Structures are given as C-alpha cells and as structure tokens.
C-alpha cells in the first residue's frame, strides 16, 4: 500500500525534524505536507496503531 507507506514515512520525517528542535510547521513545510495533514495522520495512527 504505497499511499499509506508514504504517509508513515512523511510522519516519521516530520517527527525526526521536531526531535532536532525544529517547529511543527517548519518541519511539515520541509517535508512537503500541511500541518493539518500531519495532525490528522497522527490522530489516525493513534486510533489504528495505538502509538
């Protein structure tokens, strides 16, 4: 499932940038997604994966 994998990879990339001290919005822009998309994906992950 390519689309899901892409979402997971982008979420991980944003989280890694945040861990280095960058802000959420700046990290999302660098990865190429909107902050709202990132937040939506994170909520979906919690409901599905429990993380």
N, C-alpha and C positions, 0 to 999 in steps of 0.2 A: 504494500500500500504506500505508494510514493508520496502522496499528499500528506499523510499522517507523519511519515518519517521526516519530511521537510519541516513540518510544524515543530516536531520534537527537537530537531537539530537547531532550528532558529531559537526556540525557547532556551535550550541549553546555552547557545551562544550569548543570548542576552543575559542570562544568569551569570555566566562567567565574566562578562564585562562589568556587571553590577558588583560582583565579588572583588574586582580590581579597584573599585572606588568610583566608577562612573555612575551617573544617574540613570534612572529607568528610561526617561525619554531619550536621552543621548544614546543609550545602548540600543534601544529599539530602532532609532534612526540609522545607526551604524549597521545594524543587521538588515534593515530594509523592511521593517514591519511597523505598524502603528502601535502606540501604547495600548489602545483599547483592544486590539487583536491579541497582544501579549497577555493582557489581563484575562481576556475571555478564554484563551488557550490554557492558562494556568488554572482557572476555575474548573474547566472541563477535565484537566488532568487529575485534580483532587477528587472529583466525583468518580472517575473511572479507575485511576491507579491508587488512590488513597495517599498520595505523596504530598 
